Amino acid sequence: MEFNQELYEQVLGAAKSFEESLDSRPVTPSDEAVKALSYFEEPLSQRGEDAKSVIKMLTDVGEPGVVSSRGGRYYGFVTGGAMPVSVAANWMAATWDQNAGPYVLSPTAAKIEVVAGGWLLDVLDLPRDAGFGFVTGATMAGFTALCTARNKLYKNLGYNLKEDGIRNAPKIRFVMSEEIHPTNIIALQYMGYGKNEFEYVPCDDQGRLIASELPELDDHTIVLCQAGNVNSGSFDPFNEICDKADGTGAWVHVDAAFGGWVRASKERKYLADGIDRADSWSFDCHKWLNVPHDSAVSICRDREAMQDMFGVVAPYLVTGENRDPDHYTPELSRRARGIEIWAALKFLGKDGLADMIDRTANFAKYYASELEKMGINVANDVVINQVVATIDDDERLEQLITDVQKSGKTWFGPTNWKGKKGFRISISSHSTTKEDVDISLDAVRTALKK
């Protein structure tokens, strides 16, 4: 097919228009815009259509129905908001259409991934010789690390999992917080384990694992802890957990999906003290690093263990002296997501990343203080970017959430915290300003008056 300059100019114009509207467009689509999405429900044509008409329908019908999570007033989930530089890098990677699996398929993608991974280890202050693999999200990052952990434990025990399989393998114990994020449960279920097999450890009033309640650990054990409780944002006591694991042969994994990014912070790094003593970590890059979705990294202290778990051998796959990215992830073929991670880090630098994390976390503290002035109870210690708020009247609470969502000025959703209904504020976008926060707070005040 010939290069279609008009098509690319059309797309660039539509993207530019959307970008410029982020501060003014409703945070969530109107009922009419959502209803109009039914126009996509049509039979597939026999002969196809002109490319420009395809993109025109996408922008005319699709764009009004999107959620403006890239803007500064979307606080429903820890979803970040892709920075322009990371979006642009994503476009370039898609234009190049690189397969970031074997090195030979894309030396550029492979080299940039090595650099980006090294930068991440540096800025997060994790072991500089650790192994890393770029995957889709926190679930797959956890899955990648936990598969590596299991395979390594079995190897230590003299059992070859890849040869002899899970059916006849020794039992592995999984010890975790009662408030571990469900993506970790899902990852373990993908690995063939059930919820009833896990050993759960009680948590304190902020959702932190109580280290003194840990059972005896041994060389059959994988411990899961977290940096950033999904509600409160609290951090497990990593030093105490690692003290318990030292010398036992147990593997410690940290779900650091969003909270782990405080390792790059100047003001809040102390919250994740001891995280570097663990054996593996999972980070979501499309959260606090603000790159497009489908981007996360799995990191393991034992680089060779990752290669042993995921290295693919085939007659047509010739391994050379260069690092093959597919030897560190479950996927052989995958998009070159390391390019946008590299672009985000190069654009921000260490100071820029630290500033973005501290700025958004400070906005969360401000948001919490303003809610309390309205008579709304803040139920957690606001240590990073998470605020959990409650009202004693459940019916009034539900109406408040509904009215705020329908205002189009901001968006947050319901949650449950310590057996009580509430709502959760998550501020993690580079584009959030003080003005955005004040507009969001005004939407809450208006809903309260109603």
C-alpha positions in Angstrom: 0.0 0.0 0.0 1.2 3.5 -0.8 2.0 6.1 1.8 -1.2 8.0 2.5 -0.1 11.5 3.6 -3.7 12.8 3.9 -4.5 9.9 6.3 -1.6 10.7 8.6 -2.4 14.5 8.5 -6.0 13.6 9.4 -4.9 11.5 12.4 -2.5 14.2 13.5 -5.2 16.8 13.4 -7.6 14.7 15.3 -5.0 13.9 18.0 -4.1 17.5 18.3 -7.7 18.6 18.7 -8.2 16.0 21.4 -5.1 17.0 23.2 -6.1 20.6 23.2 -9.6 19.8 24.6 -8.4 17.8 27.6 -8.8 20.7 30.1 -12.2 21.7 28.8 -14.0 18.4 27.8 -16.1 16.5 30.3 -14.1 14.0 32.3 -16.6 11.2 31.4 -18.8 10.9 28.3 -22.4 12.0 28.2 -25.2 9.4 28.0 -25.8 10.5 24.4 -22.2 9.9 23.5 -22.3 6.5 25.0 -25.5 5.7 23.2 -24.0 6.8 19.9 -21.4 4.1 20.1 -24.0 1.7 18.8 -23.1 3.1 15.4 -20.1 0.8 15.5 -22.5 -2.2 15.5 -22.6 -2.9 11.8 -22.0 -5.9 9.5 -18.5 -6.2 8.2 -18.4 -5.0 4.6 -17.4 -7.2 1.7 -15.0 -4.9 0.0 -13.8 -2.6 2.8 -13.7 1.2 3.0 -11.5 4.1 2.3 -8.9 4.5 5.1 -9.8 8.2 5.8 -13.5 7.3 6.2 -12.5 4.6 8.7 -10.6 7.1 10.8 -13.3 9.7 10.4 -15.9 7.4 12.0 -13.4 6.5 14.7 -12.9 10.1 15.7 -16.5 11.3 15.1 -18.2 8.5 16.9 -15.5 7.1 19.1 -13.8 10.2 20.6 -17.0 11.6 22.3 -17.3 8.3 24.1 -13.8 8.2 25.6 -13.0 8.8 29.3 -10.6 11.7 29.7 -8.3 9.8 32.0 -5.4 11.7 30.5 -6.7 14.9 31.9 -6.0 16.5 35.3 -9.3 15.7 37.0 -9.7 11.9 36.7 -9.2 10.4 40.1 -11.1 7.1 39.8 -8.1 4.8 39.6 -4.4 5.0 39.8 -4.3 5.3 36.0 -1.8 8.0 35.4 -2.2 10.2 32.3 0.2 9.6 29.4 2.6 12.5 28.8 2.8 13.9 25.3 6.4 12.7 24.9 5.4 9.1 25.8 2.5 9.3 23.4 4.7 10.5 20.7 7.3 7.8 21.4 4.4 5.3 21.3 3.4 6.6 17.8 7.0 6.2 16.6 7.3 2.6 17.9 3.9 1.7 16.3 5.0 3.4 13.0 8.2 1.3 13.0 6.2 -1.8 13.9 9.0 -3.4 15.8 8.8 -6.8 17.4 10.7 -6.4 20.7 11.2 -10.2 21.2 14.4 -11.6 19.7 17.3 -9.0 19.4 17.6 -9.7 15.7 14.1 -8.5 15.0 14.8 -5.1 16.4 18.3 -4.0 17.6 16.8 -0.5 18.3 14.1 -1.9 20.5 16.4 -4.3 22.3 19.1 -1.6 22.9 16.5 1.0 24.2 15.0 -1.6 26.5 18.5 -2.3 28.0 19.0 1.4 28.6 15.4 2.0 29.9 15.7 -1.0 32.3 19.0 0.3 33.6 17.6 3.7 34.2 14.6 2.2 36.1 16.9 0.2 38.4 18.9 3.4 39.0 16.0 5.8 39.7 14.2 3.2 41.8 17.5 2.3 43.6 17.2 -1.4 43.1 20.0 -3.9 42.5 21.8 -2.6 39.3 22.5 -6.1 38.0 18.9 -7.3 38.4 17.0 -8.8 35.5 13.9 -7.1 34.0 11.2 -7.7 31.4 8.7 -5.3 30.0 5.1 -6.7 30.0 1.5 -5.4 29.7 0.5 -4.5 33.3 0.7 -5.3 37.0 -1.0 -8.7 36.6 1.6 -9.9 34.1 4.5 -8.3 35.9 3.5 -10.2 39.0 2.9 -13.4 37.0 6.4 -13.1 35.5 8.1 -12.6 38.8 6.1 -15.3 40.6 6.8 -17.8 37.8 10.5 -17.0 38.1 10.3 -17.4 41.9 8.6 -20.8 41.8 11.0 -22.2 39.2 14.0 -20.9 41.2 12.7 -22.5 44.5 12.1 -25.8 42.7 15.6 -25.6 41.2 17.0 -25.0 44.7 15.1 -28.1 45.9 16.5 -30.2 43.2 13.2 -30.4 41.2 13.0 -29.6 37.5 9.7 -28.0 37.0 10.1 -27.4 33.3 10.8 -31.1 32.7 8.6 -32.8 35.3 5.7 -30.4 35.6 3.6 -29.1 38.5 1.5 -32.3 39.1 4.3 -34.1 40.9 6.1 -31.1 42.3 6.7 -30.4 46.0 4.2 -28.1 47.6 5.0 -24.4 47.5 3.6 -22.1 50.2 2.3 -18.6 49.4 2.2 -16.2 52.3 0.6 -12.8 51.8 -1.3 -9.9 53.3 -5.0 -10.2 53.9 -5.2 -7.0 51.8 -3.0 -8.1 48.9 -4.1 -6.7 45.6 -6.3 -9.1 43.7 -4.1 -9.0 40.6 -1.6 -11.1 42.7 -4.3 -13.7 43.4 -5.2 -13.8 39.7 -1.6 -14.3 38.7 -1.3 -17.2 41.1 -4.6 -18.7 39.8 -3.1 -18.5 36.3 -0.2 -20.5 37.7 -2.7 -23.2 38.8 -3.2 -22.3 42.5 -6.4 -21.6 44.4 -7.3 -19.1 47.1 -7.8 -21.7 49.7 -4.1 -22.7 49.4 -2.8 -19.3 50.5 -1.7 -18.3 54.0 -3.0 -14.9 54.8 -1.4 -12.5 57.4 -3.5 -10.0 59.3 -3.1 -6.2 58.6 -3.2 -3.1 60.8 -5.8 -0.3 60.6 -4.0 1.2 57.5 -3.8 -2.1 55.6 -0.1 -2.9 56.4 0.9 -6.5 56.9 1.7 -7.2 60.6 5.2 -8.7 60.4 5.0 -10.3 63.8 2.0 -12.4 62.6 4.1 -14.0 59.8 4.3 -17.8 60.0 7.7 -19.5 60.0 9.2 -19.3 56.6 11.2 -21.9 54.7 12.7 -22.8 51.4 9.3 -23.8 50.1 7.8 -20.3 50.6 7.1 -17.3 48.5 6.1 -14.2 50.5 4.0 -11.5 48.8 3.9 -7.9 50.2 3.0 -4.6 48.7 4.2 -1.0 48.3 1.0 1.0 48.2 -2.3 -0.5 49.5 -4.9 -0.1 46.8 -7.1 2.0 49.2 -4.9 3.7 51.8 -1.6 3.7 49.9 0.2 2.3 52.9 3.4 0.3 52.8 4.2 -3.1 54.3 7.2 -3.2 56.7 9.7 -4.5 54.2 12.7 -4.6 56.6 10.8 -6.7 59.1 9.5 -9.0 56.5 13.0 -9.5 54.9 14.5 -10.0 58.4 12.1 -13.0 58.8 12.9 -14.3 55.4 16.7 -14.0 55.6 18.5 -17.3 55.8 15.3 -19.4 55.2 15.5 -19.8 51.5 12.1 -18.1 51.1 11.5 -15.7 48.2 10.1 -12.2 48.9 8.1 -10.5 46.1 6.8 -6.9 46.3 3.8 -5.7 44.4 5.1 -2.2 43.8 2.6 -1.4 41.0 2.1 2.3 41.9 3.4 2.8 45.4 6.9 1.6 44.6 7.5 4.7 42.5 8.1 6.6 45.7 11.6 5.2 45.5 12.2 8.0 43.0 10.7 10.6 45.3 12.8 13.1 47.4 10.2 13.5 50.1 8.7 10.0 50.4 11.4 7.5 49.5 11.6 6.5 53.2 8.1 4.9 52.9 9.6 2.1 50.9 12.7 1.5 53.0 13.9 -2.1 52.7 12.1 -2.8 49.5 15.5 -3.3 47.8 16.1 -6.3 50.1 13.3 -8.3 48.3 13.9 -10.8 45.5 11.5 -9.5 42.9 9.3 -6.5 42.2 6.4 -5.6 39.8 5.8 -2.0 38.7 3.1 -0.5 36.5 4.6 2.1 34.1 1.2 3.3 32.9 0.5 4.5 36.4 2.9 6.9 38.1 5.4 7.0 35.2 2.6 8.3 32.9 3.2 6.3 29.7 0.4 4.9 27.6 -1.5 1.8 28.8 -0.2 -1.8 28.3 3.1 -1.0 30.0 4.7 -2.5 33.1 8.0 -4.0 34.2 8.9 -7.2 36.2 12.2 -7.1 38.0 14.1 -10.0 39.6 17.3 -9.8 41.6 18.4 -13.1 40.0 18.7 -12.3 36.3 19.7 -15.9 35.4 16.5 -17.2 37.1 14.4 -15.1 34.7 16.3 -16.3 31.7 16.0 -19.9 32.9 12.2 -19.5 33.2 11.4 -17.7 30.0 14.2 -18.3 27.5 12.8 -19.8 24.3 14.8 -22.4 22.3 14.0 -23.1 18.7 16.1 -24.0 15.6 15.3 -20.7 14.0 16.1 -18.6 17.1 19.8 -18.1 17.2 21.1 -16.5 20.4 24.0 -14.2 20.1 26.0 -12.0 22.5 23.3 -9.4 22.7 20.4 -9.5 25.2 17.3 -11.0 23.8 14.3 -9.3 25.5 12.0 -12.3 25.0 14.2 -14.3 27.5 12.8 -12.2 30.3 9.0 -12.2 29.7 6.3 -14.8 28.9 5.9 -13.4 25.4 8.0 -14.2 22.4 6.5 -11.5 20.2 5.5 -8.2 21.7 5.4 -4.5 20.9 8.3 -2.3 21.7 6.9 -0.8 24.9 10.4 0.0 26.2 10.6 2.9 23.8 8.0 5.0 25.5 9.4 4.1 28.9 12.8 5.3 27.7 11.2 8.5 26.3 9.4 9.3 29.6 12.5 8.8 31.7 14.7 10.8 29.3 12.2 13.6 29.3 11.6 13.8 33.0 15.1 12.9 34.4 15.4 12.0 38.0 14.3 15.4 39.3 11.3 15.6 37.0 10.0 12.1 38.0 10.5 13.0 41.7 8.7 16.2 41.3 5.7 14.6 39.5 5.3 12.0 42.3 5.7 14.5 45.1 3.5 17.1 43.5 0.6 14.7 42.9 0.9 13.2 46.4 0.8 16.7 47.9 -2.4 17.4 46.0 -3.9 14.3 47.6 -3.0 15.7 51.1 -4.6 19.0 50.1 -7.7 17.2 48.8 -8.1 15.3 52.0 -7.8 18.4 54.2 -10.5 20.2 52.1 -12.8 17.2 52.4 -12.5 17.3 56.1 -13.4 21.0 56.1 -16.7 19.9 54.4 -17.4 17.5 57.2 -16.4 14.4 55.2 -14.4 11.8 57.1 -10.9 10.9 55.7 -10.5 7.3 56.8 -6.8 6.7 56.0 -3.4 8.3 56.7 -2.7 10.1 53.4 0.9 9.1 52.8 1.0 9.2 49.0 -1.6 9.8 46.4 -4.6 7.9 47.9 -7.5 9.3 49.8 -10.3 7.2 51.2 -13.3 9.2 52.4 -16.6 8.2 54.0 -20.0 9.6 55.0 -22.0 8.0 57.8 -25.2 7.9 55.6 -24.7 5.3 52.9 -27.6 6.5 50.8 -26.2 10.1 50.9 -22.8 8.8 50.0 -24.0 6.9 46.9 -25.9 10.0 45.8 -22.8 12.2 46.3 -20.7 9.9 44.1 -23.4 9.7 41.4 -23.8 13.5 41.3 -20.1 14.1 41.1 -19.7 11.6 38.3 -22.6 13.1 36.3 -21.2 16.6 36.7 -18.5 15.9 34.1 -16.1 18.0 36.1 -14.3 15.2 37.8 -14.6 11.4 38.4 -13.9 9.1 41.3 -15.6 5.9 42.3 -16.8 3.9 45.3 -14.8 1.6 47.5 -15.0 -0.4 50.7 -12.6 0.2 53.5 -12.5 -1.7 56.7 -16.1 -2.9 56.2 -17.4 0.6 55.4 -18.6 2.2 52.2 -16.7 5.2 50.9 -15.1 6.8 47.9 -11.5 6.8 46.7 -9.4 9.6 45.3 -6.3 8.6 43.3 -4.2 11.5 41.9 -1.3 10.4 39.7 -1.4 12.4 36.4 1.3 14.8 35.4 -1.3 17.1 34.1 -3.1 17.7 37.4 -2.9 21.3 38.6 -4.1 23.1 41.8 -6.9 24.5 39.6 -7.9 21.0 38.6 -8.1 19.9 42.2 -10.1 22.9 43.2 -12.6 22.3 40.3 -13.0 18.7 41.6 -13.5 19.9 45.1 -16.1 22.4 44.0 -18.0 19.5 42.3 -18.0 17.7 45.7 -19.3 20.8 47.5 -22.1 21.2 45.0 -23.1 17.6 45.3 -23.1 17.9 49.1 -25.4 20.9 49.0 -27.9 18.9 47.0 
